[in-house]
Structure formats: C-alpha cells, structure tokens
C-alpha cells in the first residue's frame, strides 16, 4: 500500500512541477518540444500498427482463397469418385 501512495504522490508532484515549468517561457518551449516528439512517436507507432494490420488482412485473404480453392478441389474430387 505504501508503494501505491508513493506512486500517486510522484505523479501528483510531477504534474505540479510540470505546471511551474510551463509558466517559464524556456520551460514552455521544452515541454512543447517533448509534446511534439511524443506526437511523432505515437504517429510512427500508429503507422506501423496499420501496416501490420494490412499485412495480416492480406494474409487472411490469401488463406481464405486457398481454403476455398481446396474445398472446391475436394468437391470436384468427390464428384469424380462418385461418377
């Protein structure tokens, strides 16, 4: 329980310090630069996620096509055996 209290106090202290740093013009610039870098990082992560999602969707489409083709060939083989 103590560690949770220290964690919460650390977060609150960080917000207080950030508030005071933001009041200073130099601090405001530093925080704006940090915010821009975080935004750039999240954009890159989002782009990578969308690329992976597209790759998985293409793979799933290929598997569906292969499964449909296999089912069709199986049906044709069963028909030829029946005849």
Backbone as XML, in Angstrom:
<?xml version="1.0"?>
<chain id="A" units="angstrom">
  <residue number="1" name="UNK">
    <atom name="N" x="0.818" y="-1.192" z="0.000"/>
    <atom name="CA" x="0.000" y="0.000" z="0.000"/>
    <atom name="C" x="0.865" y="1.261" z="0.000"/>
  </residue>
  <residue number="2" name="UNK">
    <atom name="N" x="2.033" y="1.168" z="0.672"/>
    <atom name="CA" x="2.930" y="2.313" z="0.698"/>
    <atom name="C" x="3.423" y="2.669" z="-0.697"/>
  </residue>
  <residue number="3" name="UNK">
    <atom name="N" x="3.711" y="1.637" z="-1.491"/>
    <atom name="CA" x="4.233" y="1.900" z="-2.829"/>
    <atom name="C" x="3.186" y="2.588" z="-3.705"/>
  </residue>
  <residue number="4" name="UNK">
    <atom name="N" x="1.929" y="2.257" z="-3.526"/>
    <atom name="CA" x="0.868" y="2.913" z="-4.295"/>
    <atom name="C" x="0.780" y="4.377" z="-3.892"/>
  </residue>
  <residue number="5" name="UNK">
    <atom name="N" x="0.891" y="4.641" z="-2.599"/>
    <atom name="CA" x="0.859" y="6.023" z="-2.114"/>
    <atom name="C" x="2.018" y="6.819" z="-2.700"/>
  </residue>
  <residue number="6" name="UNK">
    <atom name="N" x="3.228" y="6.258" z="-2.696"/>
    <atom name="CA" x="4.388" y="6.949" z="-3.256"/>
    <atom name="C" x="4.218" y="7.166" z="-4.751"/>
  </residue>
  <residue number="7" name="UNK">
    <atom name="N" x="3.638" y="6.194" z="-5.428"/>
    <atom name="CA" x="3.392" y="6.316" z="-6.861"/>
    <atom name="C" x="2.451" y="7.477" z="-7.145"/>
  </residue>
  <residue number="8" name="UNK">
    <atom name="N" x="1.360" y="7.558" z="-6.411"/>
    <atom name="CA" x="0.372" y="8.627" z="-6.599"/>
    <atom name="C" x="0.993" y="9.983" z="-6.258"/>
  </residue>
  <residue number="9" name="UNK">
    <atom name="N" x="1.755" y="10.034" z="-5.171"/>
    <atom name="CA" x="2.416" y="11.290" z="-4.805"/>
    <atom name="C" x="3.441" y="11.699" z="-5.866"/>
  </residue>
  <residue number="10" name="UNK">
    <atom name="N" x="4.133" y="10.752" z="-6.451"/>
    <atom name="CA" x="5.090" y="11.059" z="-7.509"/>
    <atom name="C" x="4.420" y="11.627" z="-8.737"/>
  </residue>
  <residue number="11" name="UNK">
    <atom name="N" x="3.292" y="11.038" z="-9.107"/>
    <atom name="CA" x="2.554" y="11.548" z="-10.265"/>
    <atom name="C" x="2.040" y="12.962" z="-9.988"/>
  </residue>
  <residue number="12" name="UNK">
    <atom name="N" x="1.471" y="13.161" z="-8.795"/>
    <atom name="CA" x="0.964" y="14.492" z="-8.442"/>
    <atom name="C" x="2.102" y="15.504" z="-8.421"/>
  </residue>
  <residue number="13" name="UNK">
    <atom name="N" x="3.235" y="15.129" z="-7.845"/>
    <atom name="CA" x="4.391" y="16.027" z="-7.824"/>
    <atom name="C" x="4.874" y="16.351" z="-9.223"/>
  </residue>
  <residue number="14" name="UNK">
    <atom name="N" x="4.858" y="15.371" z="-10.111"/>
    <atom name="CA" x="5.258" y="15.601" z="-11.494"/>
    <atom name="C" x="4.358" y="16.604" z="-12.188"/>
  </residue>
  <residue number="15" name="UNK">
    <atom name="N" x="3.058" y="16.510" z="-11.932"/>
    <atom name="CA" x="2.137" y="17.475" z="-12.529"/>
    <atom name="C" x="2.381" y="18.879" z="-11.994"/>
  </residue>
  <residue number="16" name="UNK">
    <atom name="N" x="2.646" y="18.982" z="-10.697"/>
    <atom name="CA" x="2.911" y="20.300" z="-10.104"/>
    <atom name="C" x="4.178" y="20.901" z="-10.708"/>
  </residue>
  <residue number="17" name="UNK">
    <atom name="N" x="5.247" y="20.104" z="-10.791"/>
    <atom name="CA" x="6.499" y="20.596" z="-11.370"/>
    <atom name="C" x="6.288" y="20.991" z="-12.825"/>
  </residue>
  <residue number="18" name="UNK">
    <atom name="N" x="5.577" y="20.176" z="-13.590"/>
    <atom name="CA" x="5.325" y="20.490" z="-14.999"/>
    <atom name="C" x="4.535" y="21.792" z="-15.127"/>
  </residue>
  <residue number="19" name="UNK">
    <atom name="N" x="3.620" y="22.031" z="-14.217"/>
    <atom name="CA" x="2.828" y="23.264" z="-14.251"/>
    <atom name="C" x="3.732" y="24.476" z="-14.054"/>
  </residue>
  <residue number="20" name="UNK">
    <atom name="N" x="4.631" y="24.403" z="-13.077"/>
    <atom name="CA" x="5.543" y="25.520" z="-12.840"/>
    <atom name="C" x="6.560" y="25.691" z="-13.972"/>
  </residue>
  <residue number="21" name="UNK">
    <atom name="N" x="7.025" y="24.594" z="-14.528"/>
    <atom name="CA" x="7.965" y="24.681" z="-15.649"/>
    <atom name="C" x="7.270" y="25.297" z="-16.854"/>
  </residue>
  <residue number="22" name="UNK">
    <atom name="N" x="6.017" y="25.001" z="-17.052"/>
    <atom name="CA" x="5.264" y="25.511" z="-18.200"/>
    <atom name="C" x="5.055" y="27.024" z="-18.108"/>
  </residue>
  <residue number="23" name="UNK">
    <atom name="N" x="5.081" y="27.576" z="-16.899"/>
    <atom name="CA" x="4.908" y="29.025" z="-16.740"/>
    <atom name="C" x="6.106" y="29.805" z="-17.276"/>
  </residue>
  <residue number="24" name="UNK">
    <atom name="N" x="7.295" y="29.223" z="-17.207"/>
    <atom name="CA" x="8.512" y="29.870" z="-17.700"/>
    <atom name="C" x="8.566" y="29.702" z="-19.222"/>
  </residue>
  <residue number="25" name="UNK">
    <atom name="N" x="8.906" y="30.757" z="-19.973"/>
    <atom name="CA" x="8.946" y="30.632" z="-21.448"/>
    <atom name="C" x="9.903" y="29.540" z="-21.932"/>
  </residue>
  <residue number="26" name="UNK">
    <atom name="N" x="11.073" y="29.428" z="-21.305"/>
    <atom name="CA" x="12.012" y="28.378" z="-21.720"/>
    <atom name="C" x="11.443" y="26.994" z="-21.400"/>
  </residue>
  <residue number="27" name="UNK">
    <atom name="N" x="10.824" y="26.884" z="-20.235"/>
    <atom name="CA" x="10.207" y="25.612" z="-19.860"/>
    <atom name="C" x="9.058" y="25.261" z="-20.783"/>
  </residue>
  <residue number="28" name="UNK">
    <atom name="N" x="8.311" y="26.278" z="-21.184"/>
    <atom name="CA" x="7.193" y="26.057" z="-22.109"/>
    <atom name="C" x="7.714" y="25.501" z="-23.438"/>
  </residue>
  <residue number="29" name="UNK">
    <atom name="N" x="8.840" y="26.055" z="-23.910"/>
    <atom name="CA" x="9.428" y="25.560" z="-25.156"/>
    <atom name="C" x="9.879" y="24.109" z="-25.018"/>
  </residue>
  <residue number="30" name="UNK">
    <atom name="N" x="10.497" y="23.795" z="-23.879"/>
    <atom name="CA" x="10.960" y="22.424" z="-23.647"/>
    <atom name="C" x="9.777" y="21.463" z="-23.626"/>
  </residue>
  <residue number="31" name="UNK">
    <atom name="N" x="8.728" y="21.836" z="-22.913"/>
    <atom name="CA" x="7.546" y="20.961" z="-22.847"/>
    <atom name="C" x="6.871" y="20.840" z="-24.211"/>
  </residue>
  <residue number="32" name="UNK">
    <atom name="N" x="6.866" y="21.913" z="-24.993"/>
    <atom name="CA" x="6.287" y="21.848" z="-26.343"/>
    <atom name="C" x="7.104" y="20.909" z="-27.227"/>
  </residue>
  <residue number="33" name="UNK">
    <atom name="N" x="8.431" y="20.951" z="-27.085"/>
    <atom name="CA" x="9.283" y="20.048" z="-27.864"/>
    <atom name="C" x="9.056" y="18.597" z="-27.451"/>
  </residue>
  <residue number="34" name="UNK">
    <atom name="N" x="8.934" y="18.355" z="-26.168"/>
    <atom name="CA" x="8.656" y="16.994" z="-25.680"/>
    <atom name="C" x="7.320" y="16.511" z="-26.216"/>
  </residue>
  <residue number="35" name="UNK">
    <atom name="N" x="6.321" y="17.395" z="-26.195"/>
    <atom name="CA" x="4.995" y="17.032" z="-26.703"/>
    <atom name="C" x="5.058" y="16.707" z="-28.199"/>
  </residue>
  <residue number="36" name="UNK">
    <atom name="N" x="5.845" y="17.482" z="-28.954"/>
    <atom name="CA" x="5.981" y="17.222" z="-30.395"/>
    <atom name="C" x="6.651" y="15.873" z="-30.637"/>
  </residue>
  <residue number="37" name="UNK">
    <atom name="N" x="7.664" y="15.564" z="-29.838"/>
    <atom name="CA" x="8.348" y="14.281" z="-30.002"/>
    <atom name="C" x="7.431" y="13.118" z="-29.643"/>
  </residue>
  <residue number="38" name="UNK">
    <atom name="N" x="6.637" y="13.289" z="-28.600"/>
    <atom name="CA" x="5.689" y="12.235" z="-28.230"/>
    <atom name="C" x="4.663" y="12.050" z="-29.343"/>
  </residue>
  <residue number="39" name="UNK">
    <atom name="N" x="4.184" y="13.154" z="-29.910"/>
    <atom name="CA" x="3.233" y="13.072" z="-31.024"/>
    <atom name="C" x="3.832" y="12.359" z="-32.224"/>
  </residue>
  <residue number="40" name="UNK">
    <atom name="N" x="5.096" y="12.663" z="-32.522"/>
    <atom name="CA" x="5.770" y="12.000" z="-33.640"/>
    <atom name="C" x="5.914" y="10.503" z="-33.375"/>
  </residue>
  <residue number="41" name="UNK">
    <atom name="N" x="6.258" y="10.161" z="-32.145"/>
    <atom name="CA" x="6.403" y="8.751" z="-31.768"/>
    <atom name="C" x="5.082" y="8.006" z="-31.906"/>
  </residue>
  <residue number="42" name="UNK">
    <atom name="N" x="4.005" y="8.588" z="-31.394"/>
    <atom name="CA" x="2.710" y="7.914" z="-31.482"/>
    <atom name="C" x="2.243" y="7.803" z="-32.930"/>
  </residue>
  <residue number="43" name="UNK">
    <atom name="N" x="2.572" y="8.791" z="-33.760"/>
    <atom name="CA" x="2.233" y="8.695" z="-35.188"/>
    <atom name="C" x="2.970" y="7.537" z="-35.836"/>
  </residue>
  <residue number="44" name="UNK">
    <atom name="N" x="4.251" y="7.388" z="-35.518"/>
    <atom name="CA" x="5.026" y="6.276" z="-36.078"/>
    <atom name="C" x="4.484" y="4.932" z="-35.610"/>
  </residue>
  <residue number="45" name="UNK">
    <atom name="N" x="4.131" y="4.836" z="-34.352"/>
    <atom name="CA" x="3.564" y="3.587" z="-33.824"/>
    <atom name="C" x="2.249" y="3.290" z="-34.528"/>
  </residue>
  <residue number="46" name="UNK">
    <atom name="N" x="1.423" y="4.303" z="-34.717"/>
    <atom name="CA" x="0.146" y="4.114" z="-35.413"/>
    <atom name="C" x="0.336" y="3.655" z="-36.847"/>
  </residue>
  <residue number="47" name="UNK">
    <atom name="N" x="1.310" y="4.257" z="-37.540"/>
    <atom name="CA" x="1.592" y="3.852" z="-38.918"/>
    <atom name="C" x="2.067" y="2.399" z="-38.976"/>
  </residue>
  <residue number="48" name="UNK">
    <atom name="N" x="2.954" y="2.033" z="-38.051"/>
    <atom name="CA" x="3.457" y="0.647" z="-38.021"/>
    <atom name="C" x="2.323" y="-0.324" z="-37.722"/>
  </residue>
  <residue number="49" name="UNK">
    <atom name="N" x="1.425" y="0.063" z="-36.825"/>
    <atom name="CA" x="0.276" y="-0.789" z="-36.496"/>
    <atom name="C" x="-0.602" y="-0.998" z="-37.728"/>
  </residue>
  <residue number="50" name="UNK">
    <atom name="N" x="-0.883" y="0.090" z="-38.444"/>
    <atom name="CA" x="-1.729" y="-0.024" z="-39.629"/>
    <atom name="C" x="-1.059" y="-0.864" z="-40.719"/>
  </residue>
  <residue number="51" name="UNK">
    <atom name="N" x="0.266" y="-0.760" z="-40.856"/>
    <atom name="CA" x="0.977" y="-1.595" z="-41.822"/>
    <atom name="C" x="0.862" y="-3.073" z="-41.460"/>
  </residue>
  <residue number="52" name="UNK">
    <atom name="N" x="1.041" y="-3.395" z="-40.186"/>
    <atom name="CA" x="0.926" y="-4.784" z="-39.745"/>
    <atom name="C" x="-0.499" y="-5.293" z="-39.914"/>
  </residue>
  <residue number="53" name="UNK">
    <atom name="N" x="-1.462" y="-4.439" z="-39.628"/>
    <atom name="CA" x="-2.859" y="-4.827" z="-39.787"/>
    <atom name="C" x="-3.170" y="-5.143" z="-41.249"/>
  </residue>
  <residue number="54" name="UNK">
    <atom name="N" x="-2.643" y="-4.324" z="-42.164"/>
    <atom name="CA" x="-2.857" y="-4.564" z="-43.590"/>
    <atom name="C" x="-2.188" y="-5.866" z="-44.024"/>
  </residue>
  <residue number="55" name="UNK">
    <atom name="N" x="-0.990" y="-6.129" z="-43.480"/>
    <atom name="CA" x="-0.295" y="-7.378" z="-43.826"/>
    <atom name="C" x="-1.090" y="-8.585" z="-43.332"/>
  </residue>
  <residue number="56" name="UNK">
    <atom name="N" x="-1.629" y="-8.494" z="-42.122"/>
    <atom name="CA" x="-2.430" y="-9.605" z="-41.595"/>
    <atom name="C" x="-3.712" y="-9.791" z="-42.394"/>
  </residue>
  <residue number="57" name="UNK">
    <atom name="N" x="-4.344" y="-8.694" z="-42.798"/>
    <atom name="CA" x="-5.556" y="-8.802" z="-43.600"/>
    <atom name="C" x="-5.265" y="-9.458" z="-44.946"/>
  </residue>
  <residue number="58" name="UNK">
    <atom name="N" x="-4.130" y="-9.112" z="-45.551"/>
    <atom name="CA" x="-3.747" y="-9.742" z="-46.821"/>
    <atom name="C" x="-3.484" y="-11.230" z="-46.623"/>
  </residue>
  <residue number="59" name="UNK">
    <atom name="N" x="-2.826" y="-11.581" z="-45.532"/>
    <atom name="CA" x="-2.556" y="-12.986" z="-45.229"/>
    <atom name="C" x="-3.858" y="-13.752" z="-45.014"/>
  </residue>
  <residue number="60" name="UNK">
    <atom name="N" x="-4.779" y="-13.161" z="-44.291"/>
    <atom name="CA" x="-6.073" y="-13.812" z="-44.048"/>
    <atom name="C" x="-6.837" y="-13.993" z="-45.358"/>
  </residue>
  <residue number="61" name="UNK">
    <atom name="N" x="-6.780" y="-12.999" z="-46.228"/>
    <atom name="CA" x="-7.452" y="-13.115" z="-47.526"/>
    <atom name="C" x="-6.833" y="-14.245" z="-48.351"/>
  </residue>
  <residue number="62" name="UNK">
    <atom name="N" x="-5.503" y="-14.357" z="-48.312"/>
    <atom name="CA" x="-4.833" y="-15.448" z="-49.037"/>
    <atom name="C" x="-5.237" y="-16.808" z="-48.478"/>
  </residue>
  <residue number="63" name="UNK">
    <atom name="N" x="-5.327" y="-16.909" z="-47.155"/>
    <atom name="CA" x="-5.722" y="-18.177" z="-46.533"/>
    <atom name="C" x="-7.161" y="-18.522" z="-46.900"/>
  </residue>
  <residue number="64" name="UNK">
    <atom name="N" x="-8.041" y="-17.524" z="-46.904"/>
    <atom name="CA" x="-9.432" y="-17.779" z="-47.288"/>
    <atom name="C" x="-9.518" y="-18.258" z="-48.731"/>
  </residue>
  <residue number="65" name="UNK">
    <atom name="N" x="-8.754" y="-17.622" z="-49.610"/>
    <atom name="CA" x="-8.749" y="-18.044" z="-51.014"/>
    <atom name="C" x="-8.238" y="-19.478" z="-51.150"/>
  </residue>
  <residue number="66" name="UNK">
    <atom name="N" x="-7.156" y="-19.794" z="-50.442"/>
    <atom name="CA" x="-6.586" y="-21.147" z="-50.512"/>
    <atom name="C" x="-7.566" y="-22.166" z="-49.953"/>
  </residue>
  <residue number="67" name="UNK">
    <atom name="N" x="-8.261" y="-21.818" z="-48.863"/>
    <atom name="CA" x="-9.233" y="-22.739" z="-48.275"/>
    <atom name="C" x="-10.412" y="-22.949" z="-49.225"/>
  </residue>
  <residue number="68" name="UNK">
    <atom name="N" x="-10.867" y="-21.887" z="-49.872"/>
    <atom name="CA" x="-11.955" y="-22.016" z="-50.836"/>
    <atom name="C" x="-11.558" y="-22.861" z="-52.023"/>
  </residue>
  <residue number="69" name="UNK">
    <atom name="N" x="-10.331" y="-22.660" z="-52.487"/>
    <atom name="CA" x="-9.840" y="-23.462" z="-53.603"/>
    <atom name="C" x="-9.710" y="-24.930" z="-53.200"/>
  </residue>
  <residue number="70" name="UNK">
    <atom name="N" x="-9.212" y="-25.189" z="-51.994"/>
    <atom name="CA" x="-9.073" y="-26.566" z="-51.513"/>
    <atom name="C" x="-10.445" y="-27.224" z="-51.384"/>
  </residue>
  <residue number="71" name="UNK">
    <atom name="N" x="-11.431" y="-26.481" z="-50.892"/>
    <atom name="CA" x="-12.777" y="-27.028" z="-50.770"/>
    <atom name="C" x="-13.362" y="-27.332" z="-52.145"/>
  </residue>
  <residue number="72" name="UNK">
    <atom name="N" x="-13.109" y="-26.457" z="-53.093"/>
    <atom name="CA" x="-13.615" y="-26.671" z="-54.453"/>
    <atom name="C" x="-12.980" y="-27.915" z="-55.080"/>
  </residue>
  <residue number="73" name="UNK">
    <atom name="N" x="-11.668" y="-28.056" z="-54.908"/>
    <atom name="CA" x="-10.989" y="-29.233" z="-55.458"/>
    <atom name="C" x="-11.455" y="-30.510" z="-54.766"/>
  </residue>
  <residue number="74" name="UNK">
    <atom name="N" x="-11.709" y="-30.428" z="-53.469"/>
    <atom name="CA" x="-12.205" y="-31.595" z="-52.741"/>
    <atom name="C" x="-13.585" y="-31.995" z="-53.253"/>
  </residue>
  <residue number="75" name="UNK">
    <atom name="N" x="-14.424" y="-30.997" z="-53.494"/>
    <atom name="CA" x="-15.760" y="-31.282" z="-54.023"/>
    <atom name="C" x="-15.669" y="-31.893" z="-55.425"/>
  </residue>
  <residue number="76" name="UNK">
    <atom name="N" x="-14.759" y="-31.379" z="-56.248"/>
    <atom name="CA" x="-14.578" y="-31.937" z="-57.592"/>
    <atom name="C" x="-14.064" y="-33.371" z="-57.514"/>
  </residue>
  <residue number="77" name="UNK">
    <atom name="N" x="-13.151" y="-33.621" z="-56.587"/>
    <atom name="CA" x="-12.617" y="-34.994" z="-56.435"/>
    <atom name="C" x="-13.708" y="-35.932" z="-55.958"/>
  </residue>
  <residue number="78" name="UNK">
    <atom name="N" x="-14.532" y="-35.469" z="-55.029"/>
    <atom name="CA" x="-15.633" y="-36.315" z="-54.541"/>
    <atom name="C" x="-16.617" y="-36.599" z="-55.657"/>
  </residue>
  <residue number="79" name="UNK">
    <atom name="N" x="-16.903" y="-35.602" z="-56.492"/>
    <atom name="CA" x="-17.805" y="-35.810" z="-57.633"/>
    <atom name="C" x="-17.233" y="-36.801" z="-58.630"/>
  </residue>
  <residue number="80" name="UNK">
    <atom name="N" x="-15.926" y="-36.704" z="-58.884"/>
    <atom name="CA" x="-15.325" y="-37.638" z="-59.845"/>
    <atom name="C" x="-15.283" y="-39.063" z="-59.287"/>
  </residue>
  <residue number="81" name="UNK">
    <atom name="N" x="-15.103" y="-39.189" z="-57.985"/>
    <atom name="CA" x="-15.115" y="-40.523" z="-57.370"/>
    <atom name="C" x="-16.523" y="-41.106" z="-57.424"/>
  </residue>
  <residue number="82" name="UNK">
    <atom name="N" x="-17.516" y="-40.271" z="-57.199"/>
    <atom name="CA" x="-18.909" y="-40.701" z="-57.200"/>
    <atom name="C" x="-19.309" y="-41.154" z="-58.602"/>
  </residue>
  <residue number="83" name="UNK">
    <atom name="N" x="-18.793" y="-40.523" z="-59.624"/>
    <atom name="CA" x="-19.144" y="-40.871" z="-61.002"/>
    <atom name="C" x="-18.445" y="-42.117" z="-61.374"/>
  </residue>
</chain>
